[in-house]
Amino acid sequence: MKIGALASLTGVSIRMLRYYEQEGLLKPQRAASGYRLYGAEEVKLIDAIILLNDAGLTLTTIKDVLKCAPAVTATSVPLCAVLRARIWQQVTVLDQKTEALERSREMLISLLR
């Protein structure tokens, strides 16, 4: 599929897809005409990039994750110690945000009672 179809399918703008390519996160094949061509694997990769980015990982860290574990969508992947530490750090940040959201939620519910 071409870049426009991938953008529609994943909800990621064409501009961002090109940026992912520029940053080395995506490596599409090229047609003889020069058009970028994407397949099902790129869709899975984009989904993983979105998920990791939504979890708070920077694109630099995501790039490191993908180098270390190209099959990032797998259940478990071996990661180097430095990368594991970065990911655990982000898990801690997410836990803190979750706790803060839960406290906010409880306060709002108490106001409704």
Short mmCIF file of the C-alpha atoms (twelve columns), coordinates in Angstrom:
data_MODEL
# 
_entry.id   MODEL 
# 
loop_
_atom_site.group_PDB 
_atom_site.id 
_atom_site.type_symbol 
_atom_site.label_atom_id 
_atom_site.label_alt_id 
_atom_site.label_comp_id 
_atom_site.label_asym_id 
_atom_site.label_seq_id 
_atom_site.Cartn_x 
_atom_site.Cartn_y 
_atom_site.Cartn_z 
_atom_site.pdbx_PDB_model_num 
ATOM 1   C CA . MET A 1   0.000   0.000   0.000  1 
ATOM 2   C CA . LYS A 2   1.084   3.580   -0.529 1 
ATOM 3   C CA . ILE A 3   1.741   6.106   2.215  1 
ATOM 4   C CA . GLY A 4   -1.741  7.664   2.019  1 
ATOM 5   C CA . ALA A 5   -3.398  4.310   2.601  1 
ATOM 6   C CA . LEU A 6   -1.077  3.590   5.527  1 
ATOM 7   C CA . ALA A 7   -1.884  6.986   7.008  1 
ATOM 8   C CA . SER A 8   -5.616  6.305   6.724  1 
ATOM 9   C CA . LEU A 9   -5.299  2.821   8.157  1 
ATOM 10  C CA . THR A 10  -3.148  3.791   11.160 1 
ATOM 11  C CA . GLY A 11  -4.417  7.296   11.847 1 
ATOM 12  C CA . VAL A 12  -0.864  8.650   11.579 1 
ATOM 13  C CA . SER A 13  -0.366  11.626  9.278  1 
ATOM 14  C CA . ILE A 14  1.682   11.294  6.112  1 
ATOM 15  C CA . ARG A 15  4.030   13.914  7.499  1 
ATOM 16  C CA . MET A 16  4.612   11.849  10.666 1 
ATOM 17  C CA . LEU A 17  5.150   8.675   8.634  1 
ATOM 18  C CA . ARG A 18  7.807   10.482  6.624  1 
ATOM 19  C CA . TYR A 19  9.339   11.705  9.878  1 
ATOM 20  C CA . TYR A 20  9.408   8.118   11.212 1 
ATOM 21  C CA . GLU A 21  11.236  7.145   8.034  1 
ATOM 22  C CA . GLN A 22  13.674  10.053  8.386  1 
ATOM 23  C CA . GLU A 23  14.395  8.972   11.961 1 
ATOM 24  C CA . GLY A 24  15.007  5.375   10.874 1 
ATOM 25  C CA . LEU A 25  11.905  3.895   12.504 1 
ATOM 26  C CA . LEU A 26  10.373  2.887   9.164  1 
ATOM 27  C CA . LYS A 27  12.159  1.553   6.124  1 
ATOM 28  C CA . PRO A 28  9.572   1.208   3.360  1 
ATOM 29  C CA . GLN A 29  10.305  -0.481  0.107  1 
ATOM 30  C CA . ARG A 30  10.213  1.675   -2.994 1 
ATOM 31  C CA . ALA A 31  8.363   1.029   -6.215 1 
ATOM 32  C CA . ALA A 32  10.129  1.639   -9.516 1 
ATOM 33  C CA . SER A 33  8.273   4.954   -9.605 1 
ATOM 34  C CA . GLY A 34  9.805   5.928   -6.241 1 
ATOM 35  C CA . TYR A 35  6.573   5.575   -4.266 1 
ATOM 36  C CA . ARG A 36  6.921   4.219   -0.750 1 
ATOM 37  C CA . LEU A 37  5.300   0.809   -0.361 1 
ATOM 38  C CA . TYR A 38  4.084   -0.559  2.972  1 
ATOM 39  C CA . GLY A 39  2.692   -3.893  4.065  1 
ATOM 40  C CA . ALA A 40  1.102   -5.549  7.074  1 
ATOM 41  C CA . GLU A 41  4.396   -5.557  9.001  1 
ATOM 42  C CA . GLU A 42  4.635   -1.774  8.784  1 
ATOM 43  C CA . VAL A 43  1.075   -1.481  10.101 1 
ATOM 44  C CA . LYS A 44  2.063   -3.582  13.136 1 
ATOM 45  C CA . LEU A 45  5.209   -1.506  13.558 1 
ATOM 46  C CA . ILE A 46  3.256   1.766   13.448 1 
ATOM 47  C CA . ASP A 47  0.817   0.371   16.024 1 
ATOM 48  C CA . ALA A 48  3.757   -0.517  18.282 1 
ATOM 49  C CA . ILE A 49  5.338   2.916   17.811 1 
ATOM 50  C CA . ILE A 50  2.049   4.613   18.719 1 
ATOM 51  C CA . LEU A 51  1.611   2.410   21.785 1 
ATOM 52  C CA . LEU A 52  5.164   3.001   23.012 1 
ATOM 53  C CA . ASN A 53  4.909   6.718   22.327 1 
ATOM 54  C CA . ASP A 54  1.571   6.909   24.163 1 
ATOM 55  C CA . ALA A 55  3.295   5.180   27.082 1 
ATOM 56  C CA . GLY A 56  5.633   8.161   27.227 1 
ATOM 57  C CA . LEU A 57  8.702   6.781   25.500 1 
ATOM 58  C CA . THR A 58  10.560  9.229   23.292 1 
ATOM 59  C CA . LEU A 59  11.129  8.384   19.648 1 
ATOM 60  C CA . THR A 60  14.835  7.990   20.435 1 
ATOM 61  C CA . THR A 61  14.025  5.342   23.047 1 
ATOM 62  C CA . ILE A 62  11.498  3.710   20.718 1 
ATOM 63  C CA . LYS A 63  14.190  3.525   18.057 1 
ATOM 64  C CA . ASP A 64  16.469  1.812   20.592 1 
ATOM 65  C CA . VAL A 65  13.692  -0.610  21.508 1 
ATOM 66  C CA . LEU A 66  13.158  -1.462  17.850 1 
ATOM 67  C CA . LYS A 67  16.892  -2.018  17.302 1 
ATOM 68  C CA . CYS A 68  17.070  -4.269  20.332 1 
ATOM 69  C CA . ALA A 69  13.734  -5.991  19.753 1 
ATOM 70  C CA . PRO A 70  12.445  -5.646  16.185 1 
ATOM 71  C CA . ALA A 71  9.502   -7.911  17.018 1 
ATOM 72  C CA . VAL A 72  8.341   -5.470  19.705 1 
ATOM 73  C CA . THR A 73  4.777   -6.714  19.346 1 
ATOM 74  C CA . ALA A 74  5.840   -10.134 20.683 1 
ATOM 75  C CA . THR A 75  4.845   -11.093 24.214 1 
ATOM 76  C CA . SER A 76  8.381   -10.996 25.569 1 
ATOM 77  C CA . VAL A 77  11.543  -9.743  23.971 1 
ATOM 78  C CA . PRO A 78  15.109  -9.671  25.256 1 
ATOM 79  C CA . LEU A 79  16.233  -6.132  26.044 1 
ATOM 80  C CA . CYS A 80  19.636  -4.792  26.994 1 
ATOM 81  C CA . ALA A 81  20.079  -3.577  30.589 1 
ATOM 82  C CA . VAL A 82  20.206  0.128   29.740 1 
ATOM 83  C CA . LEU A 83  17.030  -0.084  27.702 1 
ATOM 84  C CA . ARG A 84  15.296  -2.108  30.404 1 
ATOM 85  C CA . ALA A 85  16.218  0.611   32.928 1 
ATOM 86  C CA . ARG A 86  14.764  3.331   30.672 1 
ATOM 87  C CA . ILE A 87  11.558  1.363   30.237 1 
ATOM 88  C CA . TRP A 88  11.238  0.673   33.979 1 
ATOM 89  C CA . GLN A 89  11.732  4.380   34.593 1 
ATOM 90  C CA . GLN A 90  8.834   5.109   32.262 1 
ATOM 91  C CA . VAL A 91  6.702   2.432   33.935 1 
ATOM 92  C CA . THR A 92  7.304   4.233   37.234 1 
ATOM 93  C CA . VAL A 93  6.215   7.524   35.675 1 
ATOM 94  C CA . LEU A 94  3.055   5.878   34.323 1 
ATOM 95  C CA . ASP A 95  2.332   4.364   37.749 1 
ATOM 96  C CA . GLN A 96  2.644   7.803   39.334 1 
ATOM 97  C CA . LYS A 97  0.327   9.322   36.748 1 
ATOM 98  C CA . THR A 98  -2.157  6.491   37.266 1 
ATOM 99  C CA . GLU A 99  -2.148  7.084   41.026 1 
ATOM 100 C CA . ALA A 100 -2.641  10.830  40.524 1 
ATOM 101 C CA . LEU A 101 -5.532  10.203  38.131 1 
ATOM 102 C CA . GLU A 102 -7.114  7.797   40.603 1 
ATOM 103 C CA . ARG A 103 -6.904  10.419  43.370 1 
ATOM 104 C CA . SER A 104 -8.444  13.008  41.048 1 
ATOM 105 C CA . ARG A 105 -11.194 10.589  40.121 1 
ATOM 106 C CA . GLU A 106 -11.955 9.823   43.774 1 
ATOM 107 C CA . MET A 107 -12.135 13.538  44.579 1 
ATOM 108 C CA . LEU A 108 -14.537 14.186  41.703 1 
ATOM 109 C CA . ILE A 109 -16.751 11.280  42.743 1 
ATOM 110 C CA . SER A 110 -16.791 12.557  46.331 1 
ATOM 111 C CA . LEU A 111 -17.978 15.949  45.040 1 
ATOM 112 C CA . LEU A 112 -20.880 14.232  43.298 1 
ATOM 113 C CA . ARG A 113 -22.107 12.530  46.456 1 
# 
